[in-house]
Amino acid sequence: MKKIVDVLGENGFVFKSLVKVEPSSLRSRQKVKIFSAVDEKSFYNAIFILNNKSRFLRGSAIKLMELEERLEIAYKHSYRVKILLISSPVCSLAKKFLKENRWKIVEVQNGIV
């Protein structure tokens, strides 16, 4: 958890609270870590962490957005900021698609726990 907080802090994201969400509670079998966070201005943020070895494609981005919609329904919050921490290469179409839908993408070199 400390490494996640450090990586987020280096990229300008500081949170008052950080709660882990199990993907199984959202009816997902994806290997993704999900956090619901509240920032200093009391806005809700959704954080998704992926440690894939293969390239992140547009189809994966669509599945990630569906997972975020389930998170909004389950927790009854409208997430203002959606952050993707990823260690694998990201396809340019996937990056463009996520940025158009107000996602922040943080590419990490060494991977996150």
Residue pairs with C-beta under 8 A, 6 or more apart in sequence:
1 18
1 113
3 112
3 113
4 18
4 35
4 47
4 49
4 85
4 112
4 113
5 15
5 18
7 85
7 106
7 108
7 112
8 14
8 15
8 47
8 83
8 85
8 106
11 106
13 39
13 45
13 81
13 83
14 39
14 40
15 37
15 38
15 39
15 40
15 45
16 38
16 39
16 40
16 42
17 37
17 38
18 35
18 36
18 37
18 47
19 35
19 36
19 37
20 33
20 34
20 35
21 34
21 35
21 36
21 71
21 74
21 75
22 34
23 29
23 30
23 31
23 32
23 34
23 67
25 74
26 34
26 67
26 70
26 71
26 74
27 70
28 67
28 70
30 63
30 67
31 50
31 51
32 48
32 49
32 50
32 64
32 67
33 48
33 49
33 112
34 46
34 47
34 48
34 49
34 67
34 71
35 46
35 47
35 49
36 44
36 45
36 46
36 47
36 71
36 75
36 77
36 79
37 44
37 45
37 46
37 47
38 44
38 45
39 45
39 81
43 80
43 81
44 77
44 78
44 79
44 80
45 79
45 80
45 81
45 82
45 83
46 68
46 71
46 72
46 79
46 81
46 82
46 83
47 83
47 85
48 64
48 67
48 68
48 82
48 83
48 84
48 85
49 84
49 85
49 86
49 112
50 56
50 84
50 85
50 86
50 87
50 88
51 87
51 88
51 111
51 112
52 86
52 87
52 88
53 88
54 88
55 88
55 89
55 90
55 91
56 86
56 88
56 89
56 90
56 91
56 94
57 91
57 93
57 94
58 91
58 93
58 94
58 97
60 94
61 94
61 97
61 98
62 97
64 84
64 98
65 98
65 101
68 79
68 82
71 79
72 78
72 79
81 102
81 104
82 101
82 102
82 103
82 104
83 103
83 104
83 105
83 106
84 98
84 103
84 104
84 105
84 106
85 106
85 108
85 112
86 105
86 106
86 107
86 108
87 107
87 108
87 109
87 110
87 111
87 112
90 105
90 107
95 105
98 105
99 105
